[in-house]
């Protein structure tokens, strides 16, 4: 990939958070038309910093302070080592199983949010190949800097940014992935909406975090787990999925102490033909039953109506339509 093509690809993959305005490359970072600069934290890797402290919630600021602390990366790695040893899994096998839910193919554009130290990056790069494109994002400058120092593929792009206001164009990625951290986001609904926004229609969004499976709650196993890590009492945010989510899958992994949610963005609500007529005494369609609701009648009147419909061998819907047409014919315009 020559420098001109790489710069164009780099620029196309980013936009201004919130406004989604196009950005241009400068020697110091990415800049919008008004001259606002989003600077590089690493000129060699062109790691862009999109963080604005005024845009963060108190919870996000607290998380940022924790993950940017001097020994944050050591704490993070120590936790992962403990986690995989606790559940008897090798980290590589676990991550491969996790990423298999994305159904990645060569040449795909992929986004990883909350990338941490970038442990998933080599596996994803292998799956998408040199013609693919991978963006990796995290709120923590320390984590992103450490990850970018470890990984430097030509088709790999890093940013320090907020998961609630991703600096990427809408419908840009074939697959979007996040694991571990979304429970701590300042606005989980907005975070899920952002994962959906940047994913192509028909693409795949996969995200997960701590949350012990419902069937285990109330057991000693769950009590021990939640006592050890409070976040394990979190619930999968199924109610926060966008209305256009299709092919929804919910799994519980790592001792059933973590949830994994996956869905495919569509171009609207699930498709349903509301004009298919029901067979049976009630009759009508989903459309007429919803939009054709009328005032209630006495119970005795309702019984007469159903009895007459059964006697004639028609549905109540058709009988009502016939009676209204007969008794209340359309008036011709004067």
N, C-alpha and C positions, 0 to 999 in steps of 0.2 A: 504494500500500500504506500504510494508516494505521499509526500508531505501535504500537497494540495488536497488530495482526496481525504487524507486523514483529518485535516483541519475542518473540511466541509462536514464529514461524518461527525466529528467532535461537536461542531456547532449545532448541527441539526438535532442532535440528541438532547440538547439542553434548551431551556427557555426560562424566562423569569417566573419565579414562584408567584402564585395568585393571579397575576394578569396574563401569564403565558406569552408574554411579549418576546419576540425574537431577540436574540443576543448576538453580538458580533465579537470576534476575537481581537483582543489587544495584547500588547506585550506584558501587561500586568494581570490580565484576567479576562472575564467576559463582561461586556458593557451593553446597556440598553440604549435606546435612541435618545434618552434624556441625559445620558452621561453617568448614570449610576453604575458603579463598578463592583463586580463580584470577583474578588481577587483570588489569585492562585495562592495556596499555602505551600505548594511545591511546584516551582517552575518547570523542573525537568519532567515531572509526571503530569503537569497541568491539572493538579487536583484543585477544584474550584470550591471556594467557601461561600455558601449561600445563606449562612446563618446571620440573622439580625436579632439581637437580644430582645428588642421590643416586641418581636413576634412570638416569643416563647411564653408558655404558661409557667406558673410557679413550679409545677411538677416537672416540667421539661427542663427548667433551669436547674432544679435539684439533681435530676438525672445527669445533666450535662456536667455538673460539678463532680459527681461521683465517677463518671466514665472518663473524665479528663484529668483525674487525679494522677499523681506521680506514679503510683503502682497499680493503676487501673488494669493494664493489660495482664499483669501477673495474677491479679485477683480473678480476672475473667478466665484465664487459662486454668487456674487451679480449680475453679468451679466446674469447668467442662470435664476435667480429669476425674473429679469426684463423681460427677453425674454419670458418665459412661461406665465407670467402675461399679457404681451402685446398681446399675441395671444390667451388668454383664454384657455390654455391647462394645464392639470396637467403633471408634469414631468414624472411620472411613466407611465401614459397612452401613452405619446408621445414616450418614449423610447421603450415600448413594441411594438408599431406600427412600429417603425423604425427597430427593430431587427427581426420582422416577415419577413422582406424581405430576411433574410439569410436562412430561412427554416431549422433551426437547429433541430437536433435530438440527442437523447441520445448517448453518446460515441464519439461524434465528437471532432476533434481538431480544435480550433478556435484561431484566432489572432485578437486583437484589437490594432490598431495603434493610437497614439495620445489619449491615454486613459484618460488623465486629472486626475481627482480625483477618477476615477473608478466607476462612477455611473451606468454604464451598466453591471458591473461585476456580481452582485447578480442575475440579470435577466438571463444572459447567463449561469451562473453556474446551475441555476434551469433547464434550457433547455437542457443542455448537460449531467447533472448528474455526479455522482462521477467517472464514467469510462471515461468521456470526459477529455479534456485537454484545458486549456485556458492560452494563453500568452498575456500579456498586456504590451505595449510599449509606451514611450513618450520621447521627447527630453529633457524635463524639469526634472531635478533631484528632485526638490521640489515637483512637482506633483506626480511623481512615489513614492517618499518616503511617502507622505501623503496617496496615494492610498494603498500602501502595509501595512501601519499601520492600515488601516480600514478593509482590506480584507486579510485573511490568509488561504484560503482553501489549502489542500494538493496537489490538481491538478491545482494550479494556480501559474504562473511564471511571474515575472516582469523583465523588462530591461529598462535601460536608454540608448537610442540609436537613431540613425538618420533614419527617415522614408525613406530617399533616398538610404540608404545602410542597409537594415534590416539584423540583425544577426541571420537569420533562414535559414534552408536548403530549396532548391527549392522543390516545390510540396509537402510541408509538411502538410498544413492545409486544412481542408474540407471547411472552410469559413473564409473570411478575411473582417474586418469591420473597417471603419474610418468615423467619423463624426465630422466636425468642425476643421479647421486648415490647410487643404491641400492647400487652396488659398495662404497661407503664406510660403509654402515650397519653398526652393531655386530653385528647378527644378521639376515642377509639372509633366512633362512627365515621368521623372525618378521615381518619387514617385508612379505614377499609374503603371508603369512597375514593380516596386517592389511588389506592392500588387498582381499583376498577377503572378509574378515569384514564390512566396511562396505558392500560392493556387494550389490545385490539379486540374488536368484536369477533367472537369465536376463538379468542386466545384462552389462556389459563392463568388464573390467580390462585396461588397456594400460600396460606399463612397459618401460623400456629404459635402456641405459647403454653405456659403452665396452666393446668386446669384438670383436676382429677375427674375421671369418668363418673357420671351420676350413679351408676349401679354400685359403686364402691363407697359412696358417701354414707357416713354413719357407722362404718366398720372401723375396727382398730387400725387396720392398714391405712385408711384415709386419715384418721386422727393423728397417727404418727407422722405421716407425710406432711400434712398441713401444719402440724406443730413445728416441724423442721423448717418448712418454707411456706410462709403465709400465702404467697401468690398461688399455691396449688389449690386453693379453694375457689379460684376464679372459674367462671363458666364460659364455654364457647359462645362468642357473640353472634349466634345465628340470627337473632332479631335485628342485627345491624347490617346484614347483607343487603346490597342494593336490590331494588325490585326487578331489575333485569338479569339477575343471577340465574343461570341454568346449570344443569348437571352438577348439582350441589353434592359434595361428599364430606362426611364427617368421620374422622378416625381418631382413636386414642392410642398413643404410642408411649414408649419408654415407661413400662410398668403402669400404663394407663394413667400416668400423671401429667401428660401433655395432650392437648387436642391439636388436630390438624384439619383445617377447613380448606376446601377447594371448590372453585366454581368457574363457570365460563360466562363472560359478559355477552349479552345479546343486545339486539337493537330495540328492546322494549319489554313489555310484560310477556310472560309465556303465551304462546299462541293457543287460543281456545275459540272454537266456532260456537257462538252463543245462539245460533239460529237453528240448530238441530232439534227437531220436534220430538218430545218425549212420547213414548207409547204408554197407555194406561189411562186410568180414570181421570187423573188430574190434567194430563196433556200440557200443551203449550211448550215453550222453549225457555231457555235461560233468559233470553232477552225479554219475552213477554211477561215472565214471572217477576222480573226485576223492575222493568220500566212500566209495566201495565198494572201495578198494584192499585186496588180500588178500596173504597171504604168498607169496613167490616159489616156483615149482616147478622141478623139473629141466628142462633144455632138451628132453630127449626127451619129457617129459610135455606140455610146451607144444606141441611139434610134433604129438603125438597129438590134442591138443585142437583145434588149427587144422585138421588134416586131417579130423577128424570133422565140424567145423562146415561145411567146404567140401563134404563129402560129402552132408550133409543140406540144404545150401543155406540155412543160417541164420548169424547172426553168433555169434562166440565169446561175447559177452555173453548172448545169448538161450540158447545151449547151456548155459552155466554156471548160469543161473537155473533152467533146466529140470532139470538134474542135481541141483542143491541142493534144489529143491522135491521131487524124487522120492526122493533118498537121505536127506534131512534134513527130513522133514515137520514142520510146526509142532506142538508138543506142546500139547494142551489143558490148561488150568489144572485142577489137582486140585479 
